[in-house]
Amino acid sequence: MSLPRRYWEDLRSGDGGESPAITPTREDIISFAIDYDPQPFHLDEEAAKQSLFGGLAASGWHTASLTFALLREHALPGVAWVNNLGFNDLRWKRPVKPDIPLRVRYSWGEMLPETGNPGTGQATLDVQVLEGDGEVAMEMSLLIEVERRPLEG
């Protein structure tokens, strides 16, 4: 089943939603860290207890990767996404611990019609990663290039 294509003109500032939860396990955190961010507080529970996190914590990049997966699945289906132009104001607010559910709250922000490419517009997607208790673990604003609706003719 194909979703209707959502163009830049279809996106509305303030519209958004929330994803279902995903729960990184101890094994997920360690596996990601081995491959991409081998810091002791991501790899070893005993070393992590001595760190400022007080226990094993996911890499911030692991949290960001999970966030992008949730956005792709829940915020962006059907969006005529051309390119991710970057992100602003990325903040890791608190450590993500094993077996704590995470969900993503997102809303479309500023909509910019000019990109230098007449066939696209820019949209910001404001994102918060929430832990099970509702506390913000990470937040950022994505800048996305989106196709404009083709001219009829």
C-alpha positions as CSV (number, residue, x, y, z in Angstrom):
1,M,0.0,0.0,0.0
2,S,1.5,3.3,-1.1
3,L,0.9,6.4,0.9
4,P,-0.1,9.7,-0.9
5,R,2.9,11.8,-1.7
6,R,3.1,14.8,0.7
7,Y,4.8,17.8,-0.9
8,W,6.2,21.0,0.8
9,E,2.8,22.7,0.3
10,D,1.0,19.9,2.3
11,L,3.1,20.3,5.4
12,R,1.8,22.7,8.0
13,S,3.7,24.4,10.8
14,G,2.6,23.0,14.1
15,D,1.4,19.7,12.7
16,G,3.1,16.7,14.3
17,G,2.7,13.6,16.4
18,E,4.4,11.1,18.5
19,S,5.9,7.7,17.7
20,P,5.5,4.5,19.5
21,A,8.2,3.6,21.9
22,I,11.4,1.7,21.1
23,T,13.5,0.3,23.9
24,P,17.3,0.0,23.6
25,T,18.7,-3.0,25.5
26,R,22.0,-3.3,27.3
27,E,23.2,-5.5,24.3
28,D,22.0,-2.9,21.8
29,I,23.9,-0.1,23.6
30,I,27.1,-2.1,23.9
31,S,27.0,-3.4,20.3
32,F,26.5,0.1,18.9
33,A,29.4,1.4,21.1
34,I,31.8,-1.4,20.0
35,D,31.2,-0.3,16.4
36,Y,30.9,3.4,16.6
37,D,31.6,5.0,20.0
38,P,33.9,2.8,22.2
39,Q,33.8,4.8,25.3
40,P,34.0,2.9,28.7
41,F,30.6,4.3,29.9
42,H,29.0,2.8,26.7
43,L,30.8,-0.5,26.9
44,D,31.4,-1.6,30.5
45,E,28.9,-1.5,33.3
46,E,31.5,-1.3,36.1
47,A,33.4,1.5,34.4
48,A,30.1,3.3,33.7
49,K,29.3,3.3,37.4
50,Q,32.4,5.4,38.0
51,S,31.4,7.9,35.2
52,L,29.3,11.0,35.5
53,F,26.4,8.8,34.1
54,G,26.5,6.5,37.1
55,G,25.8,3.5,34.9
56,L,25.8,2.2,31.4
57,A,24.5,4.8,28.9
58,A,23.8,4.8,25.2
59,S,26.0,6.8,22.9
60,G,24.3,10.1,21.9
61,W,24.9,9.0,18.3
62,H,23.0,5.7,19.1
63,T,20.1,7.8,20.4
64,A,20.2,10.0,17.3
65,S,20.2,6.9,15.1
66,L,17.2,5.5,16.9
67,T,15.5,8.9,16.5
68,F,16.1,9.0,12.8
69,A,14.7,5.4,12.5
70,L,11.5,6.5,14.4
71,L,11.1,9.6,12.3
72,R,11.5,7.8,9.0
73,E,8.8,5.3,10.1
74,H,6.4,7.6,11.8
75,A,6.9,11.3,10.8
76,L,8.1,11.1,7.3
77,P,6.1,8.4,5.4
78,G,4.9,9.9,2.1
79,V,6.9,13.1,2.5
80,A,8.6,14.0,-0.7
81,W,11.9,14.3,1.1
82,V,14.8,15.3,-1.2
83,N,17.6,15.9,1.2
84,N,18.5,16.3,4.9
85,L,20.3,19.7,5.0
86,G,21.4,19.3,8.5
87,F,20.3,19.8,12.1
88,N,20.4,22.7,14.6
89,D,20.4,22.8,18.3
90,L,21.2,19.2,18.9
91,R,21.2,18.7,22.7
92,W,21.6,15.5,24.7
93,K,19.7,16.4,27.8
94,R,20.2,13.3,29.9
95,P,21.7,9.8,29.4
96,V,19.7,7.1,27.8
97,K,19.9,3.9,29.9
98,P,19.2,0.3,29.0
99,D,15.6,-0.9,29.0
100,I,14.1,2.6,29.2
101,P,11.5,3.1,26.4
102,L,12.1,6.1,24.1
103,R,9.6,7.8,21.9
104,V,9.8,10.7,19.5
105,R,7.6,13.8,19.6
106,Y,7.9,15.9,16.4
107,S,6.3,18.9,14.9
108,W,6.8,20.8,11.7
109,G,8.3,24.2,12.3
110,E,9.3,27.0,10.0
111,M,8.5,26.5,6.3
112,L,10.8,28.2,3.9
113,P,9.8,28.3,0.2
114,E,13.1,29.4,-1.2
115,T,16.0,26.9,-1.5
116,G,17.8,28.0,-4.7
117,N,16.0,25.1,-6.4
118,P,12.6,26.1,-7.7
119,G,11.3,22.6,-7.3
120,T,11.9,22.4,-3.6
121,G,11.1,24.1,-0.3
122,Q,12.7,23.8,3.1
123,A,11.0,22.6,6.3
124,T,12.2,22.3,9.8
125,L,11.1,19.4,11.9
126,D,11.4,20.0,15.6
127,V,12.1,16.8,17.5
128,Q,12.2,15.7,21.1
129,V,13.2,12.2,22.3
130,L,11.2,11.4,25.4
131,E,12.0,8.7,28.0
132,G,9.3,6.5,29.6
133,D,8.8,9.1,32.3
134,G,8.3,11.9,29.7
135,E,11.6,13.6,30.4
136,V,13.5,14.9,27.4
137,A,16.6,12.9,26.7
138,M,17.5,14.6,23.4
139,E,16.2,17.4,21.2
140,M,17.0,18.9,17.8
141,S,15.7,20.7,14.8
142,L,16.1,19.1,11.4
143,L,16.3,21.1,8.2
144,I,14.8,19.1,5.3
145,E,14.5,19.9,1.6
146,V,11.1,18.8,0.3
147,E,9.8,18.6,-3.2
148,R,7.2,21.3,-4.2
149,R,4.0,20.2,-5.8
150,P,4.5,19.9,-9.5
151,L,2.7,22.5,-11.6
152,E,-0.3,21.1,-13.5
153,G,-0.1,21.6,-17.1
